[in-house]
């Protein structure tokens, strides 16, 4: 069984050691990368030194913090997902960073079981939205978009978007709609462009906000 490879970008040595112990104790997970600041991490990304599936990215770091990292990588086609680590939740920052491509959030004082569940959810689904964030999306609707253009999505794109939110893979969507996986990928790219989203999590938020889907909190936890 291939292990899920995890990288940690954080400047707190004690926290890193604790995360390594938690993650490496699991048979399906391993930590194989670490950087103490966002600037060095981006250098390593550019040099092809970051061979991971998921990055745990600290929001507050010296030199270059997690916010700037996400803003700088927003246009990159990265081969891994990023989960943001934060000492405290800030509603507007959470939704902004989800829009910029974060796959999920973890409080730095979270219990180990939640950390592991979040990593596995992001690995399997491409995103993780807990009850706090989902309620924030549904009740406060803080996220604004440059192009709130649901009307410009075609009926087929809306159909594909609903299936993406239901956690179906490109292959599964193709089988359901009797089209090729390549066509599904084309629809996905078009939807991302039209909605101004950068990730699957962003698409879920868009779909909730524009009432394309109606979900229960338990769907995402």
TALIN-V253751 format. One record per run of one state. SS is the DSSP state (H for helix, E for strand, C for the rest). FROM is the first residue (numbers start at 1). TO is the last residue. Records with the same first field share a line. If there is no record, write none. Layout:
BEGIN
SS = FROM-TO + FROM-TO
END
This chain:
BEGIN
C = 1-3 + 10-12 + 25-28 + 36-37 + 47-53 + 59-65 + 74-80 + 87-90 + 100-103 + 108-111 + 126-130 + 140-149 + 153-154 + 166-169 + 178-180 + 196-199 + 210-216 + 221-221
E = 4-9 + 29-35 + 54-58 + 81-86 + 104-107
H = 13-24 + 38-46 + 66-73 + 91-99 + 112-125 + 131-139 + 150-152 + 155-165 + 170-177 + 181-195 + 200-209 + 217-220
END
